[in-house]
């Protein structure tokens, strides 16, 4: 699969879980922090998601404050 074929939700999940802070900032510049926050919030509402609990907690607090 090519990177261009990935949907935004998959990219957001991967970068928030495994990227470093520079990756997260670049994603915010490309997609926008509000769009990333919306995608993240939809994903964590699912009964099964792939976010580590610490990552989920951190970005929930982060987006509540900054998005």
The first five atom37 places (N, CA, C, CB, O) and aatype in JSON, in Angstrom:
{
  "aatype": [20, 20, 20, 20, 20, 20, 20, 20, 20, 20, 20, 20, 20, 20, 20, 20, 20, 20, 20, 20, 20, 20, 20, 20, 20, 20, 20, 20, 20, 20, 20, 20, 20, 20, 20, 20, 20, 20, 20, 20, 20, 20, 20, 20, 20, 20, 20, 20, 20, 20, 20, 20, 20, 20, 20, 20, 20, 20, 20, 20, 20, 20, 20, 20, 20, 20, 20],
  "atom_mask": [
    [1, 1, 1, 1, 1],
    [1, 1, 1, 1, 1],
    [1, 1, 1, 1, 1],
    [1, 1, 1, 1, 1],
    [1, 1, 1, 1, 1],
    [1, 1, 1, 1, 1],
    [1, 1, 1, 1, 1],
    [1, 1, 1, 1, 1],
    [1, 1, 1, 1, 1],
    [1, 1, 1, 1, 1],
    [1, 1, 1, 1, 1],
    [1, 1, 1, 1, 1],
    [1, 1, 1, 1, 1],
    [1, 1, 1, 1, 1],
    [1, 1, 1, 1, 1],
    [1, 1, 1, 1, 1],
    [1, 1, 1, 1, 1],
    [1, 1, 1, 1, 1],
    [1, 1, 1, 1, 1],
    [1, 1, 1, 1, 1],
    [1, 1, 1, 1, 1],
    [1, 1, 1, 1, 1],
    [1, 1, 1, 1, 1],
    [1, 1, 1, 1, 1],
    [1, 1, 1, 1, 1],
    [1, 1, 1, 1, 1],
    [1, 1, 1, 1, 1],
    [1, 1, 1, 1, 1],
    [1, 1, 1, 1, 1],
    [1, 1, 1, 1, 1],
    [1, 1, 1, 1, 1],
    [1, 1, 1, 1, 1],
    [1, 1, 1, 1, 1],
    [1, 1, 1, 1, 1],
    [1, 1, 1, 1, 1],
    [1, 1, 1, 1, 1],
    [1, 1, 1, 1, 1],
    [1, 1, 1, 1, 1],
    [1, 1, 1, 1, 1],
    [1, 1, 1, 1, 1],
    [1, 1, 1, 1, 1],
    [1, 1, 1, 1, 1],
    [1, 1, 1, 1, 1],
    [1, 1, 1, 1, 1],
    [1, 1, 1, 1, 1],
    [1, 1, 1, 1, 1],
    [1, 1, 1, 1, 1],
    [1, 1, 1, 1, 1],
    [1, 1, 1, 1, 1],
    [1, 1, 1, 1, 1],
    [1, 1, 1, 1, 1],
    [1, 1, 1, 1, 1],
    [1, 1, 1, 1, 1],
    [1, 1, 1, 1, 1],
    [1, 1, 1, 1, 1],
    [1, 1, 1, 1, 1],
    [1, 1, 1, 1, 1],
    [1, 1, 1, 1, 1],
    [1, 1, 1, 1, 1],
    [1, 1, 1, 1, 1],
    [1, 1, 1, 1, 1],
    [1, 1, 1, 1, 1],
    [1, 1, 1, 1, 1],
    [1, 1, 1, 1, 1],
    [1, 1, 1, 1, 1],
    [1, 1, 1, 1, 1],
    [1, 1, 1, 1, 1]
  ],
  "atom_positions": [
    [[0.84, -1.18, 0.0], [0.0, 0.0, 0.0], [0.89, 1.24, 0.0], [-0.96, 0.0, 1.22], [1.88, 1.31, 0.72]],
    [[0.51, 2.2, -0.81], [1.25, 3.45, -0.89], [0.71, 4.44, 0.13], [1.18, 4.04, -2.32], [-0.46, 4.38, 0.52]],
    [[1.57, 5.33, 0.56], [1.17, 6.31, 1.58], [0.01, 7.17, 1.1], [2.35, 7.19, 1.95], [-0.83, 7.59, 1.9]],
    [[-0.05, 7.43, -0.18], [-1.13, 8.25, -0.74], [-2.48, 7.56, -0.63], [-0.83, 8.57, -2.2], [-3.52, 8.22, -0.68]],
    [[-2.48, 6.24, -0.48], [-3.72, 5.47, -0.4], [-4.29, 5.4, 1.02], [-3.48, 4.07, -0.92], [-5.43, 4.97, 1.2]],
    [[-3.52, 5.81, 2.01], [-4.0, 5.78, 3.39], [-5.0, 6.9, 3.62], [-2.82, 5.9, 4.37], [-4.86, 7.99, 3.07]],
    [[-6.0, 6.63, 4.44], [-6.94, 7.7, 4.78], [-6.38, 8.5, 5.94], [-8.34, 7.12, 5.12], [-5.46, 8.05, 6.63]],
    [[-6.93, 9.69, 6.15], [-6.42, 10.58, 7.19], [-6.52, 9.95, 8.58], [-7.19, 11.9, 7.17], [-5.63, 10.14, 9.41]],
    [[-7.58, 9.2, 8.84], [-7.75, 8.58, 10.16], [-6.6, 7.63, 10.47], [-9.09, 7.83, 10.22], [-6.12, 7.6, 11.6]],
    [[-6.17, 6.86, 9.5], [-5.05, 5.93, 9.71], [-3.76, 6.68, 9.97], [-4.89, 4.99, 8.49], [-2.95, 6.28, 10.81]],
    [[-3.55, 7.77, 9.25], [-2.34, 8.58, 9.43], [-2.34, 9.23, 10.81], [-2.24, 9.66, 8.32], [-1.33, 9.21, 11.51]],
    [[-3.47, 9.79, 11.21], [-3.58, 10.43, 12.52], [-3.28, 9.42, 13.62], [-4.99, 11.04, 12.72], [-2.49, 9.69, 14.52]],
    [[-3.92, 8.27, 13.55], [-3.71, 7.24, 14.57], [-2.24, 6.84, 14.66], [-4.57, 6.01, 14.27], [-1.69, 6.75, 15.76]],
    [[-1.64, 6.6, 13.54], [-0.24, 6.15, 13.52], [0.7, 7.22, 14.09], [0.18, 5.8, 12.07], [1.57, 6.92, 14.91]],
    [[0.53, 8.44, 13.65], [1.43, 9.51, 14.1], [1.24, 9.8, 15.59], [1.2, 10.79, 13.28], [2.22, 9.97, 16.31]],
    [[-0.02, 9.87, 16.06], [-0.23, 10.14, 17.47], [0.3, 9.01, 18.35], [-1.71, 10.36, 17.76], [0.83, 9.27, 19.43]],
    [[0.18, 7.79, 17.9], [0.66, 6.64, 18.68], [2.18, 6.48, 18.63], [0.0, 5.38, 18.19], [2.8, 6.17, 19.65]],
    [[2.77, 6.67, 17.46], [4.16, 6.28, 17.28], [5.1, 7.39, 16.81], [4.21, 5.18, 16.31], [6.31, 7.2, 16.8]],
    [[4.55, 8.53, 16.43], [5.4, 9.61, 15.95], [6.03, 10.39, 17.09], [4.61, 10.54, 15.07], [5.63, 10.27, 18.24]],
    [[7.04, 11.19, 16.73], [7.6, 12.08, 17.73], [6.91, 13.44, 17.63], [9.16, 12.22, 17.55], [6.03, 13.63, 16.79]],
    [[7.3, 14.37, 18.48], [6.6, 15.66, 18.54], [6.72, 16.42, 17.22], [7.16, 16.51, 19.68], [5.78, 17.11, 16.83]],
    [[7.86, 16.31, 16.53], [8.02, 16.96, 15.22], [7.03, 16.4, 14.21], [9.46, 16.8, 14.69], [6.47, 17.14, 13.41]],
    [[6.8, 15.09, 14.24], [5.82, 14.46, 13.35], [4.42, 15.0, 13.63], [5.85, 12.93, 13.51], [3.67, 15.29, 12.71]],
    [[4.08, 15.12, 14.91], [2.76, 15.62, 15.3], [2.59, 17.06, 14.82], [2.57, 15.54, 16.84], [1.54, 17.41, 14.28]],
    [[3.6, 17.89, 15.01], [3.52, 19.29, 14.59], [3.39, 19.4, 13.07], [4.76, 20.07, 15.07], [2.64, 20.24, 12.58]],
    [[4.12, 18.58, 12.33], [4.01, 18.58, 10.87], [2.61, 18.16, 10.43], [5.07, 17.66, 10.24], [2.05, 18.73, 9.5]],
    [[2.05, 17.16, 11.11], [0.68, 16.73, 10.79], [-0.31, 17.87, 11.04], [0.3, 15.49, 11.63], [-1.22, 18.08, 10.24]],
    [[-0.14, 18.6, 12.15], [-1.01, 19.74, 12.43], [-0.9, 20.77, 11.31], [-0.64, 20.38, 13.78], [-1.91, 21.36, 10.92]],
    [[0.3, 21.0, 10.8], [0.49, 21.97, 9.72], [-0.17, 21.52, 8.42], [1.96, 22.21, 9.48], [-0.68, 22.34, 7.66]],
    [[-0.14, 20.22, 8.17], [-0.69, 19.69, 6.91], [-2.21, 19.52, 7.0], [-0.04, 18.34, 6.57], [-2.93, 19.98, 6.11]],
    [[-2.7, 18.88, 8.04], [-4.12, 18.57, 8.16], [-4.88, 19.65, 8.93], [-4.31, 17.22, 8.86], [-6.02, 19.96, 8.61]],
    [[-4.23, 20.22, 9.92], [-4.87, 21.21, 10.78], [-5.21, 20.59, 12.13], [-6.14, 21.78, 10.11], [-5.69, 19.46, 12.2]],
    [[-4.95, 21.33, 13.19], [-5.14, 20.79, 14.54], [-6.61, 20.48, 14.82], [-4.62, 21.77, 15.58], [-6.91, 19.5, 15.5]],
    [[-7.52, 21.29, 14.3], [-8.94, 21.04, 14.56], [-9.41, 19.77, 13.87], [-9.79, 22.23, 14.09], [-10.19, 19.01, 14.45]],
    [[-8.95, 19.54, 12.65], [-9.32, 18.32, 11.93], [-8.72, 17.09, 12.6], [-8.87, 18.39, 10.46], [-9.39, 16.06, 12.72]],
    [[-7.47, 17.19, 13.04], [-6.83, 16.08, 13.75], [-7.6, 15.78, 15.03], [-5.34, 16.41, 14.06], [-7.84, 14.61, 15.36]],
    [[-7.99, 16.82, 15.76], [-8.74, 16.63, 17.0], [-10.08, 15.96, 16.74], [-8.97, 17.99, 17.7], [-10.48, 15.07, 17.49]],
    [[-10.77, 16.36, 15.68], [-12.06, 15.73, 15.34], [-11.89, 14.26, 15.01], [-12.72, 16.46, 14.17], [-12.66, 13.42, 15.47]],
    [[-10.89, 13.94, 14.2], [-10.62, 12.55, 13.84], [-10.29, 11.74, 15.09], [-9.46, 12.45, 12.82], [-10.82, 10.65, 15.29]],
    [[-9.4, 12.27, 15.93], [-9.01, 11.6, 17.17], [-10.21, 11.35, 18.06], [-7.96, 12.42, 17.92], [-10.36, 10.24, 18.58]],
    [[-11.05, 12.34, 18.25], [-12.22, 12.19, 19.13], [-13.2, 11.15, 18.61], [-12.93, 13.53, 19.29], [-13.78, 10.4, 19.39]],
    [[-13.37, 11.09, 17.29], [-14.25, 10.05, 16.72], [-13.65, 8.67, 16.97], [-14.45, 10.27, 15.19], [-14.37, 7.72, 17.28]],
    [[-12.33, 8.56, 16.84], [-11.68, 7.27, 17.01], [-11.76, 6.77, 18.45], [-10.24, 7.35, 16.57], [-11.99, 5.59, 18.67]],
    [[-11.56, 7.65, 19.43], [-11.55, 7.17, 20.81], [-12.94, 6.85, 21.33], [-10.9, 8.2, 21.71], [-13.08, 6.22, 22.38]],
    [[-13.98, 7.29, 20.62], [-15.35, 6.94, 21.02], [-15.71, 5.51, 20.66], [-16.33, 7.9, 20.38], [-16.67, 4.95, 21.2]],
    [[-14.95, 4.91, 19.75], [-15.22, 3.53, 19.35], [-14.91, 2.6, 20.52], [-14.38, 3.14, 18.1], [-13.99, 2.84, 21.3]],
    [[-15.69, 1.53, 20.63], [-15.47, 0.6, 21.73], [-14.09, -0.06, 21.65], [-16.56, -0.48, 21.73], [-13.5, -0.41, 22.67]],
    [[-13.59, -0.22, 20.44], [-12.24, -0.76, 20.24], [-11.45, 0.25, 19.43], [-12.26, -2.15, 19.54], [-11.85, 0.62, 18.32]],
    [[-10.36, 0.69, 19.97], [-9.46, 1.56, 19.21], [-8.03, 1.15, 19.48], [-9.69, 3.06, 19.57], [-7.76, 0.36, 20.39]],
    [[-7.13, 1.67, 18.7], [-5.73, 1.25, 18.78], [-4.84, 2.2, 19.55], [-5.19, 1.07, 17.41], [-3.61, 2.1, 19.47]],
    [[-5.42, 3.13, 20.28], [-4.61, 4.09, 21.02], [-4.17, 3.51, 22.36], [-5.38, 5.38, 21.23], [-4.96, 2.89, 23.07]],
    [[-2.91, 3.72, 22.68], [-2.41, 3.41, 24.01], [-3.16, 4.32, 24.99], [-0.84, 3.62, 24.1], [-3.48, 5.46, 24.66]],
    [[-3.43, 3.84, 26.18], [-4.2, 4.62, 27.16], [-3.52, 5.93, 27.52], [-4.43, 3.8, 28.42], [-4.2, 6.95, 27.7]],
    [[-2.21, 5.92, 27.63], [-1.48, 7.16, 27.95], [-1.58, 8.17, 26.81], [-0.01, 6.86, 28.25], [-1.75, 9.36, 27.04]],
    [[-1.48, 7.69, 25.58], [-1.59, 8.56, 24.41], [-3.0, 9.13, 24.34], [-1.25, 7.79, 23.11], [-3.17, 10.33, 24.11]],
    [[-3.99, 8.3, 24.52], [-5.39, 8.73, 24.48], [-5.65, 9.8, 25.53], [-6.33, 7.54, 24.69], [-6.29, 10.8, 25.24]],
    [[-5.17, 9.58, 26.75], [-5.36, 10.56, 27.81], [-4.64, 11.87, 27.5], [-4.86, 9.99, 29.14], [-5.22, 12.95, 27.64]],
    [[-3.39, 11.78, 27.08], [-2.61, 12.98, 26.79], [-3.28, 13.83, 25.72], [-1.2, 12.61, 26.36], [-3.48, 15.03, 25.91]],
    [[-3.61, 13.21, 24.58], [-4.17, 13.99, 23.48], [-5.61, 14.43, 23.75], [-4.11, 13.2, 22.2], [-6.05, 15.43, 23.19]],
    [[-6.34, 13.72, 24.58], [-7.66, 14.21, 25.0], [-7.5, 15.53, 25.74], [-8.38, 13.17, 25.89], [-8.21, 16.5, 25.46]],
    [[-6.58, 15.58, 26.67], [-6.32, 16.81, 27.42], [-5.74, 17.9, 26.51], [-5.35, 16.53, 28.58], [-6.14, 19.06, 26.61]],
    [[-4.82, 17.52, 25.63], [-4.18, 18.47, 24.73], [-5.21, 19.13, 23.8], [-3.09, 17.77, 23.91], [-5.23, 20.35, 23.66]],
    [[-6.05, 18.31, 23.18], [-7.03, 18.86, 22.24], [-8.11, 19.66, 22.96], [-7.67, 17.74, 21.43], [-8.63, 20.63, 22.4]],
    [[-8.47, 19.28, 24.18], [-9.43, 20.06, 24.94], [-8.89, 21.47, 25.18], [-9.74, 19.37, 26.28], [-9.66, 22.43, 25.21]],
    [[-7.6, 21.59, 25.36], [-7.01, 22.9, 25.65], [-6.7, 23.7, 24.37], [-5.74, 22.71, 26.46], [-6.92, 24.91, 24.34]],
    [[-6.2, 23.05, 23.33], [-5.65, 23.77, 22.18], [-6.5, 23.7, 20.91], [-4.31, 23.25, 21.89], [-6.26, 24.47, 19.98]],
    [[-7.46, 22.81, 20.84], [-8.21, 22.69, 19.58], [-9.59, 23.27, 19.75], [-8.29, 21.24, 19.12], [-10.37, 23.27, 18.8]]
  ]
}
